Amino acid sequence: MPYYGAMQHEPVEKRILVLQGGGALGAYQAGAYEALQSAGQEPEWIAGISIGAINASIIAGNKPENRVPRLKAFWHKVSSGLQGTSLFPGVQGRTMFNESSSMLSTIFGVPGFYAPHLVSPFFSWPGSESAISFYDTSPLRDTLNELVDFELLHHGQTHLSVGAVNVKTGNFRYFDTKKDRITADHILASGALPPGFPPVLIEGEYYWDGGLVSNTPLYHVIDSANAIDSLCIYQVDLFSARGDLPRTILEAAEREKEIRFSSRTRMVTAAAEADHRLRMAAQKLLKKLPESLRNDPDAKLLMESSRVSAITVMHIINRPTETDTQSKDNEFSRLSMDELWKAGHKDVMNSLHSKAWKARHIPANGMVTFDHGRKPKNEFD
């Protein structure tokens, strides 16, 4: 049953799911999607970076009834390497368990995801794949081809966008089912984080993980959708911008990673809101022009480029726990996977049930953001 509250008689919004990168933390997004589906909030467009691109391809590349089962199949496969629990009680025992799990992933790889090269990069022939990366990601290609119907993705109704970075030019590029025929290689490219993973060749160019430039596709979605009247964006982030002052070198490494991958989200959100505000101001100004100036080529160009949508963003954030470590994005134990999945599901359901969300209205214009765990922020009140 959809959770629209006061919105039930208002215009229909286009629902968009935006998924950030974050490795093993991506199980949180899978649980978040499961909650959205159970609430009748199936996205019409999904945009992802890195692990977000992997989750996005599994969702968009399957019929609705198969999406959650296929997500579970992926996350059960990649978490099958360590299915036990901590041998020692308390926070310290769990932290040791998590670090040991991450070490196992580093040494032996992750089932269905990546495996270490047989030859070290330091002893490989320059220019070879093993010379510029530590791991082989062909297991992920096989997994994606098993779990994603790429023919359905090409002909299906769910729009998919995934971001990657051109290794030679440093330019960011979005591969999009509206104009590209997406394959497993496009998804691999979006998640090819160096120096762990090798770049992926697509159309004669090599690509790395899109998170090197921007770890969230939010701005791309907003910038590409300005002709659409009403948008409801569910943005699921895996790193929190807020955190405590670190007390140890490992906590400092964890905090640095959180800031590095979440600060872009804050910057992009602020930039999107500012850009939206300017577009609205331009629209208002153009309406005040005399009729003789409205057909001026510059006025027409400004009018076209200042088209705006009414945008609502539900910002769902994976909050750090006391047992998290700097290697949490490389910790693929079944225990952590289950916890992250449940946390994502719970956070989305809590947000959908919140009084603020159920009482919301589609804004007449502008952009309103609901941050999970915080009061809604409306830049245009």
Backbone torsions as a table, in degrees:
resi	resn	phi	psi	omega
1	MET	NA	125.4	-178.7
2	PRO	-65.9	147.3	-179.8
3	TYR	-105.5	76.4	-178.8
4	TYR	-97.0	-22.9	-179.7
5	GLY	57.7	-124.4	-176.9
6	ALA	-69.9	-5.2	-175.2
7	MET	-88.7	-3.1	-166.8
8	GLN	-61.2	-22.7	179.6
9	HIS	-104.7	8.9	-177.2
10	GLU	-94.0	170.4	-179.3
11	PRO	-57.8	150.8	180.0
12	VAL	-75.1	135.8	177.0
13	GLU	-96.3	152.2	170.6
14	LYS	-84.4	122.9	-176.6
15	ARG	-90.4	131.3	-177.3
16	ILE	-130.5	135.1	177.3
17	LEU	-109.0	124.2	-177.6
18	VAL	-115.5	120.5	-172.5
19	LEU	-119.6	120.2	-179.3
20	GLN	-78.4	162.2	174.2
21	GLY	-82.6	157.4	179.3
22	GLY	168.6	23.7	173.1
23	GLY	57.0	-130.1	-175.2
24	ALA	-60.9	-21.0	178.7
25	LEU	-67.3	-11.7	-177.9
26	GLY	-62.1	-16.2	175.5
27	ALA	-60.6	-27.2	176.4
28	TYR	-61.6	-40.7	179.2
29	GLN	-66.5	-36.8	179.7
30	ALA	-63.2	-42.6	176.8
31	GLY	-66.2	-36.4	178.1
32	ALA	-63.5	-43.2	179.0
33	TYR	-64.3	-42.2	179.7
34	GLU	-56.4	-40.5	178.7
35	ALA	-66.8	-42.3	178.9
36	LEU	-61.8	-42.5	-179.6
37	GLN	-64.4	-42.5	-179.4
38	SER	-64.8	-24.0	178.5
39	ALA	-92.3	6.6	178.5
40	GLY	77.3	19.2	-176.9
41	GLN	-104.4	54.6	178.5
42	GLU	-65.6	130.1	179.2
43	PRO	-76.2	146.4	174.6
44	GLU	-92.8	-17.7	-179.0
45	TRP	-142.9	132.1	178.3
46	ILE	-126.2	128.8	178.0
47	ALA	-123.5	132.8	-176.4
48	GLY	-143.6	157.2	174.7
49	ILE	-124.9	135.5	173.0
50	SER	58.0	-121.7	179.5
51	ILE	-62.7	-28.2	175.1
52	GLY	-63.7	-34.1	176.9
53	ALA	-69.2	-36.5	178.3
54	ILE	-65.1	-50.8	177.3
55	ASN	-59.2	-42.5	-178.0
56	ALA	-62.1	-41.9	-178.6
57	SER	-66.9	-35.6	178.7
58	ILE	-68.1	-39.3	178.9
59	ILE	-68.4	-54.1	-176.0
60	ALA	-68.9	-28.2	-176.0
61	GLY	-91.7	23.8	175.9
62	ASN	-144.8	156.1	173.3
63	LYS	-66.7	150.6	-175.6
64	PRO	-49.4	-39.7	-177.7
65	GLU	-71.1	-17.1	-179.2
66	ASN	-100.8	-6.2	-171.3
67	ARG	-66.2	-52.0	180.0
68	VAL	-65.2	-45.1	175.6
69	PRO	-57.0	-38.2	179.7
70	ARG	-72.5	-37.1	174.6
71	LEU	-61.7	-42.6	178.5
72	LYS	-63.7	-39.6	178.8
73	ALA	-61.4	-42.1	178.6
74	PHE	-64.1	-50.7	-175.0
75	TRP	-71.3	-27.4	174.3
76	HIS	-72.0	-35.6	178.9
77	LYS	-66.9	-49.0	-175.6
78	VAL	-72.8	-17.4	178.6
79	SER	-102.4	11.7	-176.7
80	SER	-79.8	-9.2	-178.4
81	GLY	-71.1	-30.7	179.3
82	LEU	-140.1	106.3	-174.7
83	GLN	-112.3	6.8	-179.1
84	GLY	-85.8	-161.8	178.1
85	THR	-134.8	174.0	-177.0
86	SER	-66.2	136.3	178.5
87	LEU	-81.0	-17.0	-176.8
88	PHE	-118.8	140.6	-177.2
89	PRO	-77.8	167.5	173.1
90	GLY	83.5	175.9	-177.6
91	VAL	-63.1	-44.2	-177.7
92	GLN	-64.1	-39.3	178.5
93	GLY	-64.5	-41.5	179.7
94	ARG	-69.1	-37.1	177.4
95	THR	-62.0	-41.7	177.2
96	MET	-62.6	-39.7	178.3
97	PHE	-61.7	-47.2	-179.0
98	ASN	-62.4	-43.0	179.8
99	GLU	-65.7	-38.0	178.0
100	SER	-65.8	-39.5	178.1
101	SER	-61.7	-44.6	178.8
102	SER	-63.5	-38.2	179.3
103	MET	-63.9	-39.3	177.5
104	LEU	-62.2	-40.4	177.8
105	SER	-63.9	-38.9	-179.5
106	THR	-65.7	-41.0	-175.2
107	ILE	-80.2	-46.5	-171.3
108	PHE	-107.3	-8.9	-176.6
109	GLY	87.5	-170.7	-177.5
110	VAL	-127.0	127.1	-178.2
111	PRO	-55.5	133.4	178.1
112	GLY	71.4	8.9	-175.8
113	PHE	-128.7	-68.9	-179.5
114	TYR	-150.7	155.3	-179.8
115	ALA	-137.6	146.5	-179.6
116	PRO	-66.0	144.3	174.3
117	HIS	-63.7	148.9	179.2
118	LEU	-67.4	-28.6	-179.8
119	VAL	-114.7	134.3	179.2
120	SER	-63.2	147.5	176.3
121	PRO	-55.8	-29.8	-176.8
122	PHE	-74.5	-12.1	179.4
123	PHE	-120.8	11.3	-178.2
124	SER	-94.9	158.0	-179.9
125	TRP	-70.0	128.4	-179.6
126	PRO	-52.7	133.2	-179.6
127	GLY	95.8	-16.2	178.1
128	SER	-77.5	161.5	-178.7
129	GLU	-61.5	-39.3	-179.1
130	SER	-73.8	-13.2	178.2
131	ALA	-82.7	-20.0	-175.9
132	ILE	-117.9	12.4	177.7
133	SER	-158.6	159.7	179.7
134	PHE	-93.8	-20.9	-172.2
135	TYR	-130.2	155.4	174.9
136	ASP	-100.0	125.4	-177.8
137	THR	-102.4	14.5	178.0
138	SER	-62.3	-28.5	174.1
139	PRO	-59.6	-35.2	177.9
140	LEU	-67.8	-38.0	177.0
141	ARG	-59.0	-44.2	179.0
142	ASP	-63.9	-41.5	-179.6
143	THR	-63.6	-44.7	179.8
144	LEU	-64.2	-41.7	179.1
145	ASN	-65.6	-25.1	177.3
146	GLU	-79.2	-37.8	-170.5
147	LEU	-101.9	-15.8	-177.3
148	VAL	-114.1	129.7	174.8
149	ASP	-89.4	94.2	-175.4
150	PHE	-70.3	-22.3	174.3
151	GLU	-70.5	-41.9	175.6
152	LEU	-64.4	-38.7	179.1
153	LEU	-60.5	-37.5	-179.4
154	HIS	-72.5	-38.6	-175.5
155	HIS	-104.4	-7.2	-175.9
156	GLY	-72.9	174.2	-176.3
157	GLN	-91.4	-12.9	-178.8
158	THR	-86.7	119.0	-178.5
159	HIS	-75.4	133.1	179.9
160	LEU	-126.7	134.7	174.1
161	SER	-131.2	133.8	177.0
162	VAL	-133.9	139.9	-174.7
163	GLY	-104.9	144.2	177.3
164	ALA	-147.8	168.3	-176.5
165	VAL	-119.6	130.0	176.5
166	ASN	-69.4	122.4	-174.5
167	VAL	-62.8	-40.3	-175.7
168	LYS	-78.3	-41.6	-175.3
169	THR	-94.1	-22.0	-175.6
170	GLY	76.8	6.0	-179.0
171	ASN	-82.4	141.9	178.4
172	PHE	-84.0	143.0	177.8
173	ARG	-140.4	138.3	172.7
174	TYR	-102.6	126.5	171.2
175	PHE	-91.7	131.9	-166.8
176	ASP	-138.9	133.4	-177.9
177	THR	-66.8	-12.8	176.2
178	LYS	-72.6	-22.8	-177.1
179	LYS	-137.0	-12.4	-178.7
180	ASP	-121.3	150.8	172.3
181	ARG	-92.9	101.1	-174.0
182	ILE	-75.0	134.2	175.3
183	THR	-124.0	179.3	177.9
184	ALA	-59.4	-32.0	-178.7
185	ASP	-64.7	-34.2	177.9
186	HIS	-65.1	-37.7	178.8
187	ILE	-70.7	-40.8	176.4
188	LEU	-60.6	-40.6	-179.1
189	ALA	-61.7	-41.8	-179.3
190	SER	-63.5	-26.3	-178.7
191	GLY	-109.3	16.0	-176.4
192	ALA	-85.2	74.0	-176.2
193	LEU	-78.6	118.8	179.4
194	PRO	-81.7	159.6	-4.0
195	PRO	-86.4	6.5	180.0
196	GLY	-64.2	-48.7	-174.1
197	PHE	-110.2	147.6	-179.5
198	PRO	-76.9	154.9	174.1
199	PRO	-66.8	159.3	-177.0
200	VAL	-116.8	132.3	-178.2
201	LEU	-83.2	123.2	177.2
202	ILE	-138.2	122.3	178.6
203	GLU	52.0	41.6	176.4
204	GLY	80.8	2.2	179.5
205	GLU	-123.8	149.2	179.8
206	TYR	-99.3	138.9	-176.4
207	TYR	-127.6	146.7	174.1
208	TRP	-115.3	177.9	179.9
209	ASP	-52.5	130.0	179.1
210	GLY	-63.6	-21.8	179.7
211	GLY	-64.4	-13.9	176.8
212	LEU	-64.9	-28.8	-179.6
213	VAL	-106.1	-49.6	178.8
214	SER	-148.5	127.4	-175.7
215	ASN	-91.3	5.1	176.5
216	THR	-139.5	139.2	179.9
217	PRO	-88.5	13.5	-173.5
218	LEU	-56.4	-49.0	-176.0
219	TYR	-64.6	-38.2	178.3
220	HIS	-59.7	-42.9	-179.5
221	VAL	-63.9	-47.7	-178.0
222	ILE	-65.3	-43.2	-177.5
223	ASP	-67.2	-31.6	-177.0
224	SER	-86.7	-11.2	-171.8
225	ALA	-115.1	19.5	-174.7
226	ASN	-67.4	-14.9	178.2
227	ALA	-85.2	-10.1	-179.1
228	ILE	-86.6	134.0	-173.2
229	ASP	-63.7	-50.9	-173.7
230	SER	-133.9	129.7	179.9
231	LEU	-123.0	139.8	169.8
232	CYS	-121.0	109.1	-174.6
233	ILE	-105.2	122.9	173.0
234	TYR	-98.4	106.5	-176.5
235	GLN	-103.2	116.1	-176.6
236	VAL	-110.7	108.3	-177.6
237	ASP	-100.9	143.8	-177.5
238	LEU	-100.4	-12.4	178.0
239	PHE	-123.0	135.2	179.7
240	SER	-94.4	135.6	179.0
241	ALA	-70.7	-31.3	-177.8
242	ARG	-88.7	143.6	179.1
243	GLY	-170.1	172.1	-178.7
244	ASP	-85.5	161.1	174.4
245	LEU	-67.1	127.0	-177.8
246	PRO	-67.6	149.9	-179.7
247	ARG	-113.6	-16.4	-179.7
248	THR	-132.3	169.9	-179.2
249	ILE	-66.4	-34.0	178.1
250	LEU	-69.8	-38.4	176.3
251	GLU	-66.7	-34.7	177.5
252	ALA	-65.0	-40.9	178.6
253	ALA	-65.0	-39.4	178.6
254	GLU	-65.3	-45.0	-178.2
255	ARG	-64.8	-39.1	178.6
256	GLU	-60.6	-41.7	-178.9
257	LYS	-67.1	-40.2	178.2
258	GLU	-61.7	-45.2	-179.4
259	ILE	-65.6	-43.7	-176.7
260	ARG	-61.0	-41.7	-175.7
261	PHE	-92.4	-18.3	179.2
262	SER	-97.9	-25.3	-177.4
263	SER	-62.5	-32.4	177.6
264	ARG	-64.0	-34.6	178.3
265	THR	-64.3	-46.3	179.4
266	ARG	-61.6	-43.2	-179.0
267	MET	-64.9	-43.8	-178.6
268	VAL	-66.1	-42.5	179.2
269	THR	-61.7	-45.3	179.3
270	ALA	-63.9	-41.7	179.8
271	ALA	-65.4	-39.9	179.4
272	ALA	-64.5	-41.8	178.9
273	GLU	-65.7	-42.0	179.1
274	ALA	-65.3	-42.2	179.1
275	ASP	-63.4	-41.2	179.0
276	HIS	-62.7	-40.7	-179.6
277	ARG	-64.0	-40.9	178.7
278	LEU	-66.3	-40.5	178.6
279	ARG	-61.9	-40.9	179.1
280	MET	-64.7	-41.6	179.2
281	ALA	-63.2	-40.0	178.5
282	ALA	-63.8	-41.1	178.4
283	GLN	-60.6	-44.9	-179.4
284	LYS	-64.2	-41.5	-179.3
285	LEU	-65.8	-41.2	-178.3
286	LEU	-64.1	-32.2	178.4
287	LYS	-68.2	-21.1	-179.8
288	LYS	-87.0	-7.8	-178.9
289	LEU	-68.6	145.9	173.9
290	PRO	-65.8	155.3	-176.7
291	GLU	-55.0	-32.9	-177.0
292	SER	-66.3	-22.2	-178.3
293	LEU	-100.1	-11.2	-174.0
294	ARG	-70.9	-22.7	177.9
295	ASN	-94.2	3.4	176.0
296	ASP	-61.7	136.4	-178.9
297	PRO	-54.1	-38.8	179.3
298	ASP	-66.7	-39.3	179.0
299	ALA	-66.1	-39.7	178.5
300	LYS	-65.1	-41.0	178.6
301	LEU	-64.4	-43.3	179.2
302	LEU	-65.0	-39.4	178.7
303	MET	-63.0	-42.9	-179.4
304	GLU	-65.6	-41.4	-176.4
305	SER	-80.6	-7.9	-177.4
306	SER	-108.0	15.4	176.8
307	ARG	-65.1	135.2	-175.5
308	VAL	-127.0	159.8	175.5
309	SER	-115.1	160.8	168.5
310	ALA	-88.0	115.2	-170.4
311	ILE	-119.7	129.6	171.9
312	THR	-118.0	130.4	-179.9
313	VAL	-118.4	124.3	167.7
314	MET	-97.4	113.4	-176.0
315	HIS	-97.6	108.9	179.5
316	ILE	-104.1	124.5	-173.0
317	ILE	-122.7	130.5	173.5
318	ASN	-74.1	105.3	-178.0
319	ARG	-78.9	139.4	178.8
320	PRO	-66.1	150.6	176.5
321	THR	-111.5	170.2	-176.8
322	GLU	-71.8	-13.4	178.8
323	THR	-100.6	0.9	177.2
324	ASP	-67.1	149.5	177.1
325	THR	-131.5	176.2	-179.3
326	GLN	-65.4	-15.6	-179.3
327	SER	-103.0	19.5	-174.7
328	LYS	-62.1	-26.9	179.6
329	ASP	-80.4	-3.0	177.6
330	ASN	-121.0	19.8	-175.4
331	GLU	-109.0	101.0	-170.1
332	PHE	-106.5	32.4	179.1
333	SER	-69.8	152.8	177.7
334	ARG	-63.2	-35.4	179.7
335	LEU	-60.1	-49.0	-179.9
336	SER	-68.6	-37.5	178.7
337	MET	-60.0	-46.8	179.8
338	ASP	-61.5	-42.0	-179.1
339	GLU	-65.0	-43.6	-179.8
340	LEU	-65.5	-42.7	179.1
341	TRP	-58.4	-49.0	-179.1
342	LYS	-64.0	-37.3	-179.7
343	ALA	-65.6	-42.9	178.6
344	GLY	-63.3	-42.2	178.4
345	HIS	-63.3	-46.0	-178.4
346	LYS	-64.4	-43.2	-177.8
347	ASP	-64.3	-39.6	178.7
348	VAL	-68.0	-44.4	-179.7
349	MET	-63.4	-40.8	177.2
350	ASN	-61.8	-39.5	-179.9
351	SER	-68.9	-42.3	179.2
352	LEU	-64.9	-31.3	-179.1
353	HIS	-87.9	-8.3	-176.3
354	SER	-64.5	148.9	-179.2
355	LYS	-60.4	-41.6	-177.9
356	ALA	-61.9	-42.9	-178.3
357	TRP	-70.9	-43.8	-178.0
358	LYS	-67.3	-26.2	-179.3
359	ALA	-94.0	0.3	-174.1
360	ARG	-68.8	158.3	173.1
361	HIS	-125.1	151.1	173.2
362	ILE	-62.7	125.1	-179.3
363	PRO	-63.4	145.0	178.5
364	ALA	-60.1	-36.6	173.2
365	ASN	-163.3	170.4	178.8
366	GLY	89.4	-164.4	-171.1
367	MET	-137.5	127.2	178.3
368	VAL	-122.1	136.4	-177.3
369	THR	-119.2	130.2	173.3
370	PHE	-106.6	112.5	177.1
371	ASP	-92.6	127.1	179.5
372	HIS	-58.9	127.9	178.6
373	GLY	87.4	-3.0	179.4
374	ARG	-129.7	166.8	175.9
375	LYS	-69.5	148.6	178.2
376	PRO	-62.6	141.1	179.7
377	LYS	-109.4	120.9	179.3
378	ASN	-120.0	111.2	-177.3
379	GLU	-73.2	-10.6	-172.4
380	PHE	-118.9	16.2	174.7
381	ASP	-67.2	NA	NA
